[in-house]
Amino acid sequence: MRVNQVKLKAVTRKIAADLMTPGPLELPVMVGLKELVRMFGVKDNTPYQWRSKGQLPKEDGEVSNNPQWKLTTIYAWADETKRTIVWDPWDVLEADDEAA
């Protein structure tokens, strides 16, 4: 799976528009350890283990002492490590061309 740049740009424009209007964002910009469980379809403790072993990228920020990553950081990390995303919050992934 790889990120479709056209879809990613469209999502980015939507988020920018959401930031300009009152109320909550429709799409998550940041994800935490619990969202990683859903994104990768792994056991609840797996992202915690990835983090403690230094396998996850450095977090982009914190909310209430919990690590948070930009979704784009996680997309890039998944691509680099060949991890499969089973829940794509932004629906920007497409199959690799290799499987022909």
Secondary structure, DSSP 8 states (H G I E B T S, - for coil): -EE-HHHHHHHHHHHHHHHHSSS--SS-SEE-HHHHHHHHT--TTHHHHHHHTT-S---SEEETTEEEEEHHHHHHHHHHHT---S--TT--EE--TT--
